[in-house]
Amino acid sequence: MLDGNFNLKRYLDWVQPMERIFELKEYNDEKSFKMVILKMKGYASLRHEVLKRNRVRKAKAKIRTLS
């Protein structure tokens, strides 16, 4: 549902069920972060890929959580 266009209602409609899943399955921050990445679409997914490549190029550590 995250496609790079911010809309508060759509965001809340997307994030609240995700948070319930994380709580129900007792996901830690790292696993929750990976799940969010899997669910991203469009521009948000592309932006994440660019961020990853830039971090590799600059020899920075992988991002492991949302925090």
SULNORJO-V330214 format. One record per helix or strand of 2 or more residues. SS is the DSSP state (H for helix, E for strand). FROM is the first residue (numbers start at 1). TO is the last residue. If there is no record, write none. Layout:
BEGIN
ss=[SS/SS]
from=[FROM/FROM]
to=[TO/TO]
END
This chain:
BEGIN
ss=[H/H/H]
from=[8/29/42]
to=[24/39/57]
END
